[in-house]
Amino acid sequence: MEATPRKRLTVSIPEYAMNDLRKEAELTGWSLSALAGEYILDAMYHEPNEETKAAIEEARSGVDMEEVDMSSFENFKKSLGL
């Protein structure tokens, strides 16, 4: 099986994210570069499941959307039924 050709990309991320990425790479046995690449590809090409797609479409359509009262925290909780 032939490897997919790769192109180099340099990115800057916050130090805390780099530390977390390094830890994850160590735990999984992946290289830092390979793990970062997988995360980028997943973010770009991940397709949500059918239930999530339906929820996104419902939210975009505005159907059955309830008003949320943001005038105060108490009113906010009440409008959520809390």
DSSP file (Angstrom, degrees, kcal/mol; ACC not computed):
  #  RESIDUE AA STRUCTURE BP1 BP2  ACC     N-H-->O    O-->H-N    N-H-->O    O-->H-N    TCO  KAPPA ALPHA  PHI   PSI    X-CA   Y-CA   Z-CA
    1    1 A M              0   0    0      0, 0.0     2,-0.3     0, 0.0     0, 0.0   0.000 360.0 360.0 360.0 133.0    0.0    0.0    0.0
    2    2 A E        -     0   0    0      1,-0.1     2,-0.2     3,-0.0     0, 0.0  -0.623 360.0-117.5 -87.0 140.1    1.4    3.4   -1.0
    3    3 A A        -     0   0    0     -2,-0.3    -1,-0.1     1,-0.1     3,-0.1  -0.482  31.8-108.5 -73.1 144.2    1.5    6.3    1.5
    4    4 A T        -     0   0    0     -2,-0.2    -1,-0.1     1,-0.1     0, 0.0  -0.569  40.7-106.6 -71.1 131.1   -0.5    9.4    0.7
    5    5 A P        -     0   0    0      0, 0.0     2,-0.3     0, 0.0    -1,-0.1  -0.298  40.1-153.6 -58.8 143.3    1.7   12.2   -0.3
    6    6 A R        -     0   0    0     -3,-0.1     2,-0.4     0, 0.0    -3,-0.0  -0.869  10.4-151.6-121.0 152.4    2.0   14.9    2.4
    7    7 A K        -     0   0    0     -2,-0.3     2,-0.3     2,-0.0     0, 0.0  -0.935  27.4-113.4-118.4 147.0    2.8   18.6    2.4
    8    8 A R        -     0   0    0     -2,-0.4     2,-0.4     2,-0.0     0, 0.0  -0.582  31.9-175.7 -82.3 141.2    4.4   20.4    5.2
    9    9 A L        -     0   0    0     -2,-0.3     2,-0.5     2,-0.0    -2,-0.0  -0.999  12.5-154.7-137.1 132.2    2.4   23.0    7.2
   10   10 A T        +     0   0    0     -2,-0.4     2,-0.3     2,-0.0    -2,-0.0  -0.940  21.4 172.8-108.7 126.0    3.7   25.2   10.0
   11   11 A V        -     0   0    0     -2,-0.5     2,-0.5     2,-0.0    -2,-0.0  -0.923  25.9-137.3-129.4 155.8    1.1   26.4   12.5
   12   12 A S        +     0   0    0     -2,-0.3     3,-0.0     0, 0.0    -2,-0.0  -0.961  27.5 171.8-112.3 128.2    1.3   28.3   15.8
   13   13 A I        -     0   0    0     -2,-0.5     5,-0.1     1,-0.1    -2,-0.0  -0.908  42.2 -80.7-129.5 159.9   -0.9   27.2   18.7
   14   14 A P     >  -     0   0    0      0, 0.0     4,-2.1     0, 0.0     3,-0.4  -0.225  41.1-116.5 -59.0 150.4   -1.0   28.2   22.3
   15   15 A E  H  > S+     0   0    0      1,-0.2     4,-2.5     2,-0.2     5,-0.2   0.870 114.7  55.6 -57.2 -39.9    1.6   26.6   24.6
   16   16 A Y  H  > S+     0   0    0      1,-0.2     4,-2.1     2,-0.2    -1,-0.2   0.889 108.3  48.8 -62.8 -37.1   -1.0   24.8   26.6
   17   17 A A  H  > S+     0   0    0     -3,-0.4     4,-2.6     2,-0.2    -1,-0.2   0.896 110.1  51.2 -69.2 -39.4   -2.4   23.2   23.5
   18   18 A M  H  X S+     0   0    0     -4,-2.1     4,-2.5     2,-0.2    -2,-0.2   0.907 109.8  50.2 -62.8 -41.6    1.0   22.1   22.4
   19   19 A N  H  X S+     0   0    0     -4,-2.5     4,-2.2     2,-0.2    -2,-0.2   0.922 112.2  47.0 -62.5 -43.7    1.7   20.6   25.8
   20   20 A D  H  X S+     0   0    0     -4,-2.1     4,-2.5     1,-0.2    -2,-0.2   0.903 112.0  50.7 -64.3 -40.7   -1.6   18.7   25.6
   21   21 A L  H  X S+     0   0    0     -4,-2.6     4,-2.5     2,-0.2    -2,-0.2   0.902 109.3  51.0 -64.0 -41.4   -0.9   17.5   22.1
   22   22 A R  H  X S+     0   0    0     -4,-2.5     4,-2.3     2,-0.2    -2,-0.2   0.926 110.9  48.6 -60.8 -45.2    2.6   16.3   23.1
   23   23 A K  H  X S+     0   0    0     -4,-2.2     4,-2.4     1,-0.2    -2,-0.2   0.922 112.1  48.6 -61.4 -44.4    1.0   14.3   26.0
   24   24 A E  H  X S+     0   0    0     -4,-2.5     4,-2.2     1,-0.2     6,-0.3   0.901 110.2  51.7 -63.1 -41.4   -1.6   12.8   23.7
   25   25 A A  H  X>S+     0   0    0     -4,-2.5     4,-1.8     1,-0.2     5,-0.9   0.908 110.5  48.7 -61.7 -42.3    1.1   11.8   21.2
   26   26 A E  H  <5S+     0   0    0     -4,-2.3    -2,-0.2     1,-0.2    -1,-0.2   0.913 112.3  48.5 -63.6 -42.8    3.1   10.1   23.9
   27   27 A L  H  <5S+     0   0    0     -4,-2.4    -2,-0.2     1,-0.2    -1,-0.2   0.866 118.5  39.0 -66.3 -36.7    0.1    8.2   25.2
   28   28 A T  H  <5S-     0   0    0     -4,-2.2    -1,-0.2    -5,-0.2    -2,-0.2   0.662 104.1-124.0 -89.4 -17.1   -0.9    7.0   21.7
   29   29 A G  T  <5 +     0   0    0     -4,-1.8     2,-0.2     1,-0.3    -3,-0.2   0.575  68.0 131.6  82.5   8.3    2.5    6.4   20.3
   30   30 A W      < -     0   0    0     -5,-0.9    -1,-0.3    -6,-0.3     2,-0.1  -0.560  63.6-106.1 -88.4 156.9    1.9    8.7   17.4
   31   31 A S     >  -     0   0    0     -2,-0.2     4,-2.5     1,-0.1     5,-0.2  -0.471  29.3-115.2 -74.6 157.6    4.3   11.4   16.3
   32   32 A L  H  > S+     0   0    0      1,-0.2     4,-2.3     2,-0.2     5,-0.2   0.908 117.2  49.2 -58.3 -43.4    3.3   15.0   17.2
   33   33 A S  H  > S+     0   0    0      2,-0.2     4,-2.4     1,-0.2    -1,-0.2   0.921 111.2  48.0 -64.3 -45.9    3.0   15.8   13.5
   34   34 A A  H  > S+     0   0    0      2,-0.2     4,-2.3     1,-0.2    -2,-0.2   0.907 113.0  48.1 -63.7 -42.4    0.9   12.7   12.7
   35   35 A L  H  X S+     0   0    0     -4,-2.5     4,-2.3     2,-0.2    -1,-0.2   0.927 112.2  48.2 -66.0 -44.8   -1.5   13.4   15.6
   36   36 A A  H  X S+     0   0    0     -4,-2.3     4,-2.2    -5,-0.2    -2,-0.2   0.914 111.7  51.3 -61.0 -42.2   -1.9   17.1   14.7
   37   37 A G  H  X S+     0   0    0     -4,-2.4     4,-2.6     1,-0.2    -2,-0.2   0.900 108.5  50.8 -61.8 -41.7   -2.5   16.1   11.1
   38   38 A E  H  X S+     0   0    0     -4,-2.3     4,-2.6     1,-0.2    -1,-0.2   0.903 109.5  50.8 -63.4 -41.2   -5.2   13.6   12.1
   39   39 A Y  H  X S+     0   0    0     -4,-2.3     4,-2.2     2,-0.2    -2,-0.2   0.908 111.5  48.0 -63.0 -41.3   -7.0   16.2   14.2
   40   40 A I  H  X S+     0   0    0     -4,-2.2     4,-2.0     2,-0.2    -2,-0.2   0.937 113.0  47.2 -64.8 -46.7   -7.0   18.7   11.4
   41   41 A L  H  X S+     0   0    0     -4,-2.6     4,-2.6     1,-0.2     5,-0.2   0.902 111.5  51.3 -62.6 -40.7   -8.3   16.1    8.9
   42   42 A D  H  X S+     0   0    0     -4,-2.6     4,-1.9     1,-0.2    -1,-0.2   0.918 110.5  48.7 -62.4 -42.9  -11.0   15.0   11.3
   43   43 A A  H  < S+     0   0    0     -4,-2.2    -1,-0.2     1,-0.2    -2,-0.2   0.859 116.2  43.8 -65.5 -34.7  -12.1   18.6   11.8
   44   44 A M  H  < S+     0   0    0     -4,-2.0    -2,-0.2    -5,-0.2    -1,-0.2   0.866 127.2  24.9 -78.5 -36.6  -12.2   19.2    8.1
   45   45 A Y  H  < S+     0   0    0     -4,-2.6     2,-0.2    -5,-0.2    -2,-0.2   0.411  83.0 122.1-116.4   1.1  -13.9   16.0    7.0
   46   46 A H     <  -     0   0    0     -4,-1.9    -4,-0.0    -5,-0.2     0, 0.0  -0.483  44.9-158.0 -67.5 130.8  -15.9   14.7    9.9
   47   47 A E        -     0   0    0     -2,-0.2    -2,-0.1     1,-0.0     6,-0.0  -0.952  17.0-123.9-112.1 127.2  -19.6   14.4    9.0
   48   48 A P        -     0   0    0      0, 0.0    -1,-0.0     0, 0.0     0, 0.0  -0.202  31.4 -99.4 -65.8 159.1  -22.1   14.4   11.9
   49   49 A N     >  -     0   0    0      1,-0.1     4,-2.4     4,-0.0     5,-0.2  -0.169  40.7 -95.4 -71.4 173.3  -24.5   11.5   12.4
   50   50 A E  H  > S+     0   0    0      1,-0.2     4,-2.4     2,-0.2     5,-0.2   0.855 123.1  53.1 -62.3 -38.4  -28.2   11.8   11.2
   51   51 A E  H  > S+     0   0    0      2,-0.2     4,-2.0     1,-0.2    -1,-0.2   0.914 111.6  45.8 -64.3 -42.5  -29.5   12.9   14.6
   52   52 A T  H  > S+     0   0    0      2,-0.2     4,-2.5     1,-0.2    -2,-0.2   0.906 110.9  52.8 -67.1 -41.4  -27.0   15.7   14.8
   53   53 A K  H  X S+     0   0    0     -4,-2.4     4,-2.4     1,-0.2    -2,-0.2   0.914 109.6  49.5 -58.7 -43.1  -27.7   16.8   11.2
   54   54 A A  H  X S+     0   0    0     -4,-2.4     4,-2.4     1,-0.2    -1,-0.2   0.898 110.7  49.7 -64.0 -40.7  -31.5   16.9   12.0
   55   55 A A  H  X S+     0   0    0     -4,-2.0     4,-2.3     2,-0.2    -1,-0.2   0.888 110.6  50.1 -65.3 -39.7  -30.8   19.0   15.1
   56   56 A I  H  X S+     0   0    0     -4,-2.5     4,-2.3     2,-0.2    -2,-0.2   0.932 111.8  47.7 -63.3 -45.6  -28.6   21.4   13.1
   57   57 A E  H  X S+     0   0    0     -4,-2.4     4,-1.9     1,-0.2    -2,-0.2   0.898 111.3  50.9 -63.3 -41.0  -31.3   21.8   10.4
   58   58 A E  H  X>S+     0   0    0     -4,-2.4     4,-1.2     1,-0.2     5,-0.5   0.921 111.0  48.5 -62.0 -43.9  -34.0   22.3   13.0
   59   59 A A  H  <5S+     0   0    0     -4,-2.3     3,-0.3     1,-0.2    -2,-0.2   0.895 112.4  48.4 -64.6 -39.6  -31.9   25.0   14.7
   60   60 A R  H  <5S+     0   0    0     -4,-2.3    -1,-0.2     1,-0.2    -2,-0.2   0.831 107.8  55.6 -69.6 -31.3  -31.2   26.8   11.4
   61   61 A S  H  <5S-     0   0    0     -4,-1.9    -1,-0.2    -5,-0.2    -2,-0.2   0.766  97.0-137.2 -75.1 -24.7  -34.9   26.7   10.4
   62   62 A G  T ><5 +     0   0    0     -4,-1.2     3,-1.3     1,-0.3     2,-0.2   0.441  50.6 148.5  82.0  -1.4  -36.1   28.5   13.5
   63   63 A V  T 3 <S+     0   0    0     -5,-0.5    -1,-0.3     1,-0.3     3,-0.1  -0.450  71.0   1.5 -69.5 137.2  -39.1   26.1   13.8
   64   64 A D  T 3  S+     0   0    0      1,-0.2     2,-0.5    -2,-0.2    -1,-0.3   0.759  89.8 157.2  58.1  27.8  -40.1   25.4   17.4
   65   65 A M    <   -     0   0    0     -3,-1.3     2,-0.3    -7,-0.1    -1,-0.2  -0.720  30.4-146.5 -85.3 130.6  -37.5   27.8   18.7
   66   66 A E        -     0   0    0     -2,-0.5     2,-0.3    -3,-0.1    13,-0.0  -0.665  18.2-108.4 -96.0 151.3  -38.4   29.2   22.2
   67   67 A E        -     0   0    0     -2,-0.3     2,-0.5     2,-0.0    -1,-0.1  -0.566  26.0-151.8 -74.7 138.5  -37.5   32.6   23.4
   68   68 A V        -     0   0    0     -2,-0.3     2,-0.8    12,-0.0     8,-0.1  -0.969  11.5-138.6-113.3 122.4  -34.8   32.8   26.1
   69   69 A D        +     0   0    0     -2,-0.5     3,-0.3     6,-0.4    10,-0.2  -0.711  26.3 172.8 -84.9 111.2  -35.1   35.7   28.4
   70   70 A M        +     0   0    0     -2,-0.8    -1,-0.1     1,-0.2     3,-0.1   0.194  48.5 104.7-102.6  14.6  -31.6   37.1   29.0
   71   71 A S  S    S-     0   0    0      1,-0.2     2,-0.3     2,-0.1    -1,-0.2   0.791  96.2  -4.7 -69.9 -26.4  -32.6   40.2   31.0
   72   72 A S  S  > S-     0   0    0     -3,-0.3     4,-2.3     1,-0.1    -1,-0.2  -0.974  71.8-108.8-157.0 163.2  -31.5   38.6   34.2
   73   73 A F  H  > S+     0   0    0     -2,-0.3     4,-2.5     1,-0.2     5,-0.2   0.902 118.9  51.9 -63.7 -40.5  -30.1   35.3   35.4
   74   74 A E  H  > S+     0   0    0      2,-0.2     4,-2.3     1,-0.2    -1,-0.2   0.925 111.4  46.1 -62.0 -44.8  -33.3   34.4   37.2
   75   75 A N  H  > S+     0   0    0      2,-0.2     4,-2.5     1,-0.2    -6,-0.4   0.866 110.2  55.1 -65.9 -35.3  -35.4   35.1   34.1
   76   76 A F  H  X S+     0   0    0     -4,-2.3     4,-1.1     2,-0.2    -2,-0.2   0.943 109.3  46.3 -60.9 -48.4  -32.9   33.1   32.0
   77   77 A K  H  <>S+     0   0    0     -4,-2.5     5,-2.9     1,-0.2     3,-0.5   0.911 112.4  51.0 -61.5 -42.1  -33.4   30.1   34.3
   78   78 A K  H ><5S+     0   0    0     -4,-2.3     3,-1.4     1,-0.2    -1,-0.2   0.907 106.3  53.5 -61.8 -42.2  -37.2   30.5   34.3
   79   79 A S  H 3<5S+     0   0    0     -4,-2.5    -1,-0.2     1,-0.3    -2,-0.2   0.737 109.3  50.2 -68.1 -20.5  -37.2   30.6   30.4
   80   80 A L  T 3<5S-     0   0    0     -4,-1.1    -1,-0.3    -3,-0.5    -2,-0.2   0.480 118.9-113.0 -90.6  -4.1  -35.3   27.3   30.4
   81   81 A G  T < 5       0   0    0     -3,-1.4    -3,-0.2    -4,-0.4    -2,-0.1   0.754 360.0 360.0  79.9  24.2  -37.7   25.8   32.8
   82   82 A L      <       0   0    0     -5,-2.9    -4,-0.2    -6,-0.2    -5,-0.1   0.430 360.0 360.0 -96.0 360.0  -35.2   25.5   35.6
